[in-house]
Amino acid sequence: MSDLAIARAGPEAQSLFRLRTVVILVAIGVAAFAAMLIGAAYAPGSTPKGGGAAHAVSNSAIGYSGIIRLAEAAGFETRIVRDEDLLDSPGLMVLTPQTADTPMGDVIARRSRLPTLVVLPKWATVTDPKHSGWVVHLGLLPPSEPQGVLAPANTLTVMRTKSGGAPLEPAGWLDDSAIHLTAPRPLQTIGGANLKPLLTDQAGRIVLGQIGDGPFYVLADGDLLSNMGMRDEANAAAAIDLLDQLNVSNEPISFDVTLVGLGRTPNPLRLAFDPPFLAMTLTLVAAMLLAGWQAFARFGPTVRRERAIAFGKAALVDNSAALIRKARRQARLGGRYAEVIRDRAVTAFGVPATLRDQAIDDYLDRMGGRARFSDLAAAADAATDKAALVAAAQALHDWQKEKGK
């Protein structure tokens, strides 16, 4: 078969799309696909809100999303930590464990020299079926829950008292000029060895304490920072100032949600756009652009394919021989070759037309010579491999040449 060049018959034979149109469509498609990949790699994505539990992305009464929005509005930099690799980030880290069995050992060890605030759990709640993101109070958690959050490394005693909404008193190194907090109702306080008071009630019971000499703080009552506590403007301003003093740096204030099961693993697709893998990505993009350029721009003249089956008897013989060779049937052609030599000998040597089959072989044998025709024909017919076939065919050819002299 051959390649046929078909010329344009006229305006009706024009291409449906011009080359420029195709290039523009391909460029737009590639750009859109690249934008989708980059967006998927760096998009924050949709992550679960965790219902109405007491954590940083909860909008319920016991959640802490309000103080985060308030701090951002006041000019403070905040962040939600969903990646466990960022738990040792500088700046104040607010941890909000929900139960006593929350694994705290690793994160506390990683933040041994970094400012950390642990907010103890207080309320037992269930999801409000009538309002998404809200909760219904069932009551206070058993004291064993908040007491067990830092156990056994730090043993705390939790107490609940009627506060009457009395003011809380800053203590220790806290600057009391801007911290004017009123006690929640009821008030949850803590006590324990190696616990230094930073915020107390009127009776001296600790609401906010510092464990040891490092920047490790424990807030007994989360209502001071929760959305419920942000209802009072003075309390909200004092809570922001409290976090600012505990931060003791210009670093962002971080709120962890990995301890409540809202962590997010790093996006593998993002690795392709971050060093050192960015260099490999750019190399692949350059290779694809070169391949696309080569597809649109021809290098050199058009090279037409040769015919699969050439013209002429010689080409037919060559194609037949190639087919027999590919099928590995050369060794079975010995008998046919002997028949061809026999037919030629009958014509060349004047063998009587009345003779048939074996009589013809007997006649050719009586012509004498170095070899008998029947023996050479039998050897060709019995050939089982290429070498034996070539040797037998050569012998028949020599016999014919000898007799033709």
N, C-alpha and C positions, 0 to 999 in steps of 0.2 A: 504494500500500500504506500501511498505517497501523500505529501502535504500539498494541498491545492490552494492557491492564492485566489481568493474571491474578491474582485474589485467592487467598489461601491456602485450601485446601479443608479443612484440619483439622490435627491433630497430625502426621499422616503426611506433610504437605507442608512440615514444618519444614526449614530449611536444614541441610545436613550439618555445617557448622561455624558456630558463633556468631561474631559480629564480634570479640568479645574474644579468642577462640581464634586467629582469623586474625591479629589484631594481635600477639599474643604470638609466634606462629610466625614472622611477618615480622621482628619485633624480634630474636629469637634468631638468625635467619639472617643478618641484617645485621651483628649484633655478631660472629658467628663469622667472617663474610667479612672484616670489618675487622681482626679479630685475626690472621687468616691473612696478610693483606697486610702488617701491621706486623711480624709474625714473620718473613715472607720478606724484608722490607727490612733488619731488624737482626740476623737470625740469622747466626752465624759461618759456617754452611754447611759442607759437607764438601769438604775440599781434599785433594789428593794428598799422601801422606806422603813421596814421593820415594824409596821403597825404603829401603835401609839406608845411604845415603850419609852423609858427614860433615857434617850440618847440624843445626839446632836442633830439628827435630821427628822426628829419627831415633832409634829405640830400639836400634839396633845398637851394637856395641862401639865403633865410631868416631864415633857420633853424639853430640849434646850435649844431649839431652832430660833427662838425669840432673841435670846441674848447674843447669838451669833449675828443676826441681822442688825441688832442694835449696835454691837461693837463695830461692824462694818460701816454703819451710818455715822458713827462717831469718829471715823478715820483710822480705826485699828485694822491691821491686816489679820485675817483669820483664814483657816483652811480646815477642811474635813479630811481626816486621814483614813483612807480605805486600803492602803497598801502597807503590809506589815514591814516592808523594807524602810518605811519612813517613820517608824516608831521611835527612832533615836534622833529625830530632827531637833535642831536647837530651838529654843523658845519654850514657853509654857505648854505642856501637853495635859489636857483635861481627859481623864479616864472615867468612864461611867459604867462600871460593872453592874450587872443586873441581879446576880445571885452569888451565894457564897462559894459555889463550885466554879466560878469563872477563873480560868487559868491566868494568874497575874504574875507568876514568878519570872517569866522570861522578859516581859516588858519592863518590869521594875528593875531587873538587873541591867537591862540595856540603858535605862535612864537614871542610873545611880548618881550621876553627876549633873543631871539636867533637871530643870524645874518641872515638877510633876504634881498635879492635883488629882487626887482620887476622890470622887463623889460617891458616897455610900448610898445604896438603895434604901428606900423608905416605904413606898406604897405597893400594895398588891392590887393589881388592876386586871380588867378584861377588856377586850375590844368592844366598843359601842356599836351594836349592829345597825343603829339608825344613822350614824354619822361616821363616814370614812375618816380614819386618822384620829378619832377621839377614843377616850377610854372611860370606863366606869369604875369608880373606886370601890374596892371590896373591903378595904381597911388597911391597917398597917401590917407590914411584913413581920414575921417573928423576929425577935432580936438576934436570933442565931444567924440570920441571913447577912445583915450588915457586919456583924461581929466576925463572920468567917471569911470576909473578903480578903483581908490581909493576913489571915492565920496560915500557918503557925509562926511565920517569921515575926509578925507583930500582933500581939494579943490585945484586942480592944474590948471595952465594956460599953454597951449601948444602953442609953436611958431615954425614956420619953416622959416629958413633963408638960404641964399646962403653962404656957408662956404668958398668956394674956396679951400678946402682941407687944411686949415690953422691948425697949431698945437693946441691942446687943453692944457689947463693949469691946473695942479693939485692944489688943494686948501685945506684948513683945515689941518687935521692931516695926509693926504696922503703923503707918501714919493715920491717925484717927481724924484728921482734919476733913476728909471727904467721905469717910466710911460711916454712914448713918443708916444702919440696917435695923429693921424690927424683926423680932423673932416670929417664925411661922407658928401655926397652931395645928396640932401640938408640935412642940420643939423636940428634935432628936439631937442628943448630945453624946459625946464619947469620953472615955477615960482610959488610961493605960500607962504603963511604964514607958519612959523615954519619950513622952509626948509633951511638947511645949505648946502652951496656949497662944493663939494669935487672935482668936475671936471667941468671946465667952458670953454667957447670959448673965443676968443680974446676980445669980448665986455663984458665979465663977465656974460653972460647968462649961466644958470646952465644946464649941461648935466648929471651929476651925483650928486644927493643930498641926504642928511641925514635928515630924518623927526624926530624931537624931539632929545632927548639925548640918546635913545637906538640904538641898531645896526640894524636900519631899513632904507634901502637905496632904492632909485628909480633911475633907468637908463632911461633917456628920449629917447635915440636913440639906438635901438637894433642892428643897423648895426655895432657897435663897437665889438660885440661878435658873430655876425652871420657868417655863412659860407662865405658870400660875404666879410666880413671884414677880414677873415683869409687869404685872398689872399696875403696881404702884410706881409712880415716876421716880420718887426719891430712892426707893429700893433698887430700881433698875440702874440709876446712875451710880449708886454706891457699889453695886455688883460689878459694873464695868471697871470702876476704880480699883476694886479688890483684885480682879484678874490682872490689871495693869501692874499693880504692886508686886504680885506674885511672879509676874513674868521677869522682872528685873533685867530686861534687855529690850532691844528694838526688834527682836525676831517676831515672826507671826505667832499668834495664839492658836494652837492646834486642838481640835476636838476629835478624839479617836472613836471610830465605830467598828473597828475590827473585833473588839472584845464582845460585841453584841451580834456578831455573825453577819455584818454588812460589809466585810472586806471585799476587795476586788483584786483579782490577780492581774499582773501586767499583760497588756495586749501583745501577743506574739508578732502581730503585723507591724507594730510600732518599731520593732527591732530593725526592720528593713530601712527605716528612715532615720535611725539614730546611729552616730558613729559607734564602732568602726564599720558597721555593715552598710552605711550609706554609700561608701566608695564602691562596693560591689553592686549596689542597686543602680548607681549612676552608670557603671560600666555596662550593665545589662541593658539599660535604656539606650545608651549610645549604640550598642550592637543592634538593637531592634530598629533604631532609626536608620542605620546604615543598610540593614536588610530591606527596609521599606524603600529607601532611595534607590537601591539596586533594582527593586521590582518595578519602579516607575521609569528609571533611566537606563536604557540599554547601553552596554559597553561593547562597541564593535559592531560589525555587520551581522545580519541575521544568518544563522547557520541552519540550513534545512536538513532534516533527517534523511538518511538514505532509505531507499525502498527496502521493505522487509524481504521481498522476493524480486531478484533482479531479472532483467530480460535475457533471452537467448538460451540455447541448448546447454551451453557450458554452465550457466547459472543454475539451470534445472538439475543438471547432474550434481553440481556442488551442493545444492540444497538437499537433494535426495541422499547424498553421501553423509551430509551433516545430520540428517534425520536418523539414518541407520546408525551412525556413530553415537548419537545421543541415546538411542535405544539399546546400545550395546549388543547389536545383532550381527556384527561383522563376520564372526566365525561361522555363521550359518549360510554364508554366500558362496562357499567353495563349490558345492554341487551346481549352482546356477552358472558360475564362471566356467566350469568344465563343459556345460551344455553350450555356452556361447562359443568356446573354442571348437567343439565338435561340429556345430553348424557351419562355422567358417571353414573348417577342414573339408567338410562334404563339398562345399562349393569350390574351394581352392584346388583340391586334389582330385576332382573328378570321381568321387565315390558314386557307384551306380545308384540310380534312384530307386531301384527295387529293394535295396537293403534297408533294414529297420533295426533300431535299438542295438542289441548285442552284436548283430551282424556288422553294423557300422564300426563298432569298436574293434572287432576281429580284423576287419579290413585295414583299419588304421594301424593295428599292431603289426600286420604283415609288411608294412612299409619299411620296417627295420629302423635302425638308429640306436642311439645310446640308451634310450628308455622306451618302454611300451606305453602307448596312450592310455590304455585301460588302467594301468598301475598309477599313472599320474592323476587320472580323473578320480580314482578311488581315494588317493591321498588328499586331494582337494575336498572331496565330500566328507572325509573323516576329520578334517581340521576342527579343533575345539578352542583354539585361541588365535589371537591376532598374528603371532609369530609363525605358527604352523600354516595359517592361511596364506600369508605373504610368501612363504617358501614354496608352497604348492602352486600358487598362481604364477610365480616366477618360473617354476619348472615347466608348466604348461606353455607359458609364453616362449621359453627357449625351445621347446619341442616344435612349436608352430614355426618359429623362425628357422630352425634347422631344416625342416621339411620343405620350407619355401625356397631354399637355395637351389 
